[in-house]
Amino acid sequence: MPDFAIQVVPVTPFQQNCSIAWSQETRRGVVIDPGGDLDVIRQAIDRAGVTVEAILLTHGHIDHAGGAAALKDELGVEIVGPHEADAPLLARLAQQGRQYGLDDAQNVTPDRFLADGDTIEIAGITFDVLHCPGHSPGSLVFFAPALRFAFMGDVLFQGSVGRTDLPGGSHETLLRSIRDKILPLGDDVSFLPGHGPGSTVGEERASNPFLR
């Protein structure tokens, strides 16, 4: 990925992998899943010298979306995603924040929802939008065929899969999403999940206990 740069910024007590992705040539890019700790995210943006063009959301849980509205107000950019099936979650973020001690969380109304089969551009690279429900009804994965790389959200992790005990979650649906949408991408595809270290589809196919 010679021109494509990513900085992972762990945020919130859940240590969610907020990502800043940009073109090293143009210094223009996006913020993916700004769940909170906006001062930390802003510092990372400033250090990288990136002009943020959009905020992307993989799904509507508070650790991924709780800071999106405030960051939008600060940067003057659009919020794009997730799938509209997560609209009820986005409408309850402030309430969720009070429950989890994340008092700065705000409800989110995206400027544009995304659907399966859409494409988005991140730093000049085309990413396919994959609707992968199960962890939440509107969970998305962003996959760049040219890079053989995906932003996985909370669908698949190194050695695990997304939790499904939250409202709208379904373990059966999640495993179907992984089987039908993620595994066919190919074993060489690397990915960054919403928490923890990255992995590859091949490594998870071979060793992830939830997929065996």
Secondary structure as UniProt FT lines:
FT   STRAND          4..11
FT   TURN            12..15
FT   STRAND          16..23
FT   TURN            24..26
FT   STRAND          28..32
FT   HELIX           38..48
FT   STRAND          51..56
FT   HELIX           62..65
FT   TURN            66..67
FT   HELIX           68..75
FT   STRAND          78..80
FT   HELIX           84..86
FT   HELIX           87..90
FT   TURN            91..92
FT   HELIX           93..100
FT   TURN            103..104
FT   TURN            116..117
FT   STRAND          119..122
FT   TURN            123..124
FT   STRAND          125..131
FT   TURN            133..134
FT   TURN            137..138
FT   STRAND          140..144
FT   TURN            145..148
FT   STRAND          149..153
FT   STRAND          156..157
FT   TURN            158..159
FT   STRAND          160..161
FT   TURN            167..168
FT   HELIX           171..177
FT   HELIX           178..182
FT   HELIX           183..185
FT   TURN            187..188
FT   STRAND          190..193
FT   STRAND          199..200
FT   HELIX           201..207
FT   HELIX           209..211
//
